[in-house]
Amino acid sequence: MAVAVASHSFPKNQTLRRELLARYPDALYVMVGGSRPGESYRRRLEEEIRRRGLEGRVLFAGPRPQTELRSWFSAADLSVLATQSEGWPNVLLESLACGTPVVATAVGGAPEIVRDGQDGFLVSRGDAAVLAGALRNALDRPWDRPAIVRRARRFDWAESVEQALDELNAALKRPA
């Protein structure tokens, strides 16, 4: 099972992972998250699912409480975040904290979180062929899930806040 935890919106690129479903006939692709008000992106995804006959292979789990996400990540073989833009993607840390490797686009803070080839794979934004290859590589190899968990524990909110404050203070002290 591959899981994607993100809103159903164009910037989050919750497109169907056709390459994943084609290669792994028993794969289930789960999308956890909701749509933004007034957007039709989910409807387009649902139409694509029907058109391709994938009704039993793709699950829209809908918005889930934060307390449930651990179960989704832990059940998954892989977590996918193929977003077009991102700030600091906590969803990657949440996945890694459960020992679940990730395939993510190398945008925003993703390269600071994911060690390419060790915790998962990073791919260029918008390159479907590279994304397909990364999904195959991630699903076809064994992962040291306990090591992924240990590394994820190194990310600490208190330390992150401290670093952010240090950077802000340094920026305020610079001459204009």
C-alpha positions in Angstrom: 0.0 0.0 0.0 1.1 3.5 -0.8 -0.3 6.4 1.1 -0.5 10.1 0.2 -1.5 12.5 3.0 -2.3 15.9 1.5 -5.2 18.0 0.3 -6.9 17.1 -3.0 -5.7 20.1 -4.8 -3.6 20.9 -7.9 -0.5 22.1 -6.0 -0.4 18.9 -4.0 -0.5 16.9 -7.2 -2.6 14.1 -5.9 -2.7 12.5 -9.3 -3.2 8.8 -9.7 0.1 6.9 -9.6 -0.7 5.0 -12.8 2.8 3.7 -12.9 2.5 2.3 -9.4 -0.9 0.7 -10.1 0.2 -0.8 -13.4 3.3 -2.5 -12.1 1.8 -3.7 -8.8 -1.6 -5.3 -9.6 -2.3 -5.8 -5.9 -1.3 -2.3 -4.8 -3.7 0.0 -3.1 -3.2 3.7 -3.4 -4.7 5.6 -0.4 -5.3 9.4 -0.5 -5.8 10.8 3.0 -7.0 14.4 3.0 -9.8 16.6 1.9 -10.6 19.0 -0.9 -10.4 22.8 -0.7 -13.8 24.5 -0.8 -15.0 25.2 -4.3 -12.3 23.0 -6.0 -13.2 20.3 -8.5 -9.8 18.5 -8.4 -11.2 15.5 -6.5 -14.0 15.1 -9.0 -11.4 15.0 -11.8 -9.5 12.3 -9.8 -12.7 10.3 -9.3 -13.5 10.5 -13.0 -10.0 9.3 -13.9 -10.4 6.3 -11.4 -13.7 5.3 -13.1 -12.4 5.8 -16.6 -9.4 3.5 -15.8 -11.4 0.9 -13.9 -9.5 1.4 -10.7 -12.4 1.8 -8.3 -11.1 -1.0 -6.0 -7.4 0.1 -6.2 -7.7 3.7 -5.1 -9.2 4.8 -1.8 -10.2 8.3 -0.8 -10.0 8.1 3.0 -11.0 11.7 3.4 -9.8 14.1 6.1 -8.6 12.1 9.1 -7.8 13.3 12.6 -4.1 13.8 13.3 -4.3 10.9 15.8 -5.1 8.5 13.0 -2.3 9.4 10.7 0.2 7.2 12.5 -2.0 4.1 11.7 -2.1 5.1 8.0 1.6 5.6 7.7 2.5 2.5 9.7 0.3 0.3 7.5 1.8 1.7 4.3 4.9 0.4 2.4 5.5 3.8 1.1 4.4 7.4 1.5 4.1 9.7 -1.5 4.3 13.5 -1.6 4.6 14.7 -5.2 3.7 18.3 -4.5 4.4 21.2 -6.8 5.5 23.5 -3.9 5.9 23.1 -0.2 7.2 24.8 2.9 8.4 22.5 5.6 6.5 19.2 4.9 5.7 17.8 8.3 3.9 15.0 6.6 7.3 13.6 5.6 8.6 13.6 9.2 5.4 11.9 10.3 5.9 9.2 7.7 9.5 8.7 8.6 8.7 8.7 12.3 6.5 5.6 11.6 9.4 4.0 9.7 7.7 4.4 6.4 10.0 5.5 3.5 8.9 8.3 1.3 9.0 9.4 -2.4 8.8 13.2 -2.5 9.4 16.0 -4.8 12.6 18.0 -3.9 10.8 21.2 -3.1 10.7 23.4 0.0 12.2 21.7 3.0 11.9 18.1 1.6 15.7 17.9 0.8 16.4 18.8 4.5 14.2 16.0 5.7 14.7 13.1 3.3 18.1 11.6 2.7 17.9 10.4 -0.9 18.3 6.7 -1.1 18.3 6.2 2.7 14.9 7.4 3.9 13.3 7.4 0.5 13.8 9.1 -2.8 13.6 12.8 -3.9 12.6 13.6 -7.4 12.4 16.7 -9.6 9.1 18.4 -9.6 7.0 17.6 -12.7 9.1 14.7 -14.0 6.7 11.8 -14.2 9.2 9.4 -15.6 11.6 10.0 -12.7 8.8 9.8 -10.2 7.7 6.4 -11.7 11.2 5.1 -11.4 11.5 6.3 -7.8 8.2 4.6 -6.9 9.4 1.3 -8.4 12.8 1.6 -6.7 11.2 2.4 -3.3 8.7 -0.5 -3.5 11.2 -3.1 -4.8 13.9 -2.7 -2.2 14.1 -3.5 1.5 14.2 -0.6 3.9 15.7 -0.4 7.4 12.5 0.9 9.0 14.0 1.0 12.6 16.9 3.2 11.2 14.3 5.5 9.5 12.5 5.9 12.8 15.8 6.6 14.7 16.7 9.3 12.2 13.3 10.9 12.3 13.5 11.2 16.1 16.4 13.6 15.6 14.0 16.2 14.3 12.8 18.0 17.5 10.3 20.9 17.6 12.1 22.7 20.3 15.4 22.5 18.4 13.6 23.7 15.2 12.1 26.6 16.9 15.5 27.5 18.5 17.1 27.4 15.0 14.4 29.5 13.5 14.7 32.1 16.3 18.5 32.2 15.8 18.1 32.8 12.1 15.5 35.6 12.6 17.7 37.3 15.2 20.7 37.1 12.9 18.7 38.6 10.1 17.4 41.5 12.3 21.0 42.3 13.3 22.3 42.6 9.7 22.7 46.1 8.2 20.0 47.1 5.7 
